[in-house]
Amino acid sequence: MQSREHIRSISHLKSHAAQISEEVAATGAPVIITQNGEAAMVIEGVQQYQEKQELIALLKLLALGEKDRQAGLGLSVEASRAQLAQAMP
């Protein structure tokens, strides 16, 4: 749960956008923007966003690999090592 210091209203965002941007850059913590008392959006730094997107991509790859493993696709450890040995000069 976010602490109250990282929650701002949309009217505060409108009048203090630059300050919020600096806060996010300095702390790395996302800021939750509320509208009519309900959470409406999250502002986060570009670095945090990119890291999250990379993590999602890796999790998707892991899920696909696990799906293939459960379906009996893929190689055994021995077969994989043999392929690697053949590929190495």
Sequence and secondary structure as in RCSB ss.txt:
>XXXX:A:sequence
MQSREHIRSISHLKSHAAQISEEVAATGAPVIITQNGEAAMVIEGVQQYQEKQELIALLKLLALGEKDRQAGLGL
SVEASRAQLAQAMP
>XXXX:A:secstr
   GGGEEEHHHHHHHHHHHHHHHHHH   EEEEETTEEEEEE  HHHHHHHHHHHHHHHHHHHHHHHHHTT S 
 HHHHHHHHHHH  
